[in-house]
Amino acid sequence: MCEGGPVNQDWEDRVAAAWASFDDYPQERAHEFRALIDALVAELPDDSPLGPFERACAWDSTGHSDKAVPLYREALARGLTGYKGRRARIQLSSSLRNIGRPEEGVKLLTPELDAPSDELDDAVRATLALCLSSLGRDREGLSLVLGALAPHLPRYQRSMANYARALVDPEA
């Protein structure tokens, strides 16, 4: 069982293989990659949230955030949850920023700061920082990025974490 609906491992492996081949499709062949994803999606039940999610990823990755946004929304509305649901919210926020709607990205991602921690935490913060920057809220964005970076540094973790807090709270 995959988040959002039943899928067998063979299908997941073929989707992973398709994405592993993404770099084999230069921009002039992007339509071929999207067709590959569409063929895999056609194997899913009509109401599966994975279909619009994978299609959104394909449109997004080939430079069409405008076409990806409604598909990400559809995947989430159909109940995409868990890891892929979180990915969808991150990617939707990025796409919203790309099409000039960063405030929607901020609204969508801000609750993710309080979600259970996983390997996507830094991506949440990086994408939220970009959305904030697009709104002229650079200090808040830089604070998020420094806060995300600090634990990965070999030294100065405490200092960087403190600097990150001080950017948005001078009393910190």
Helices and strands as residue ranges (DSSP letters): H 9-20, G 22-24, G 27-29, H 30-41, H 50-61, H 65-77, H 82-98, H 102-109, G 110-114, H 121-134, H 138-149, G 150-152, H 157-168
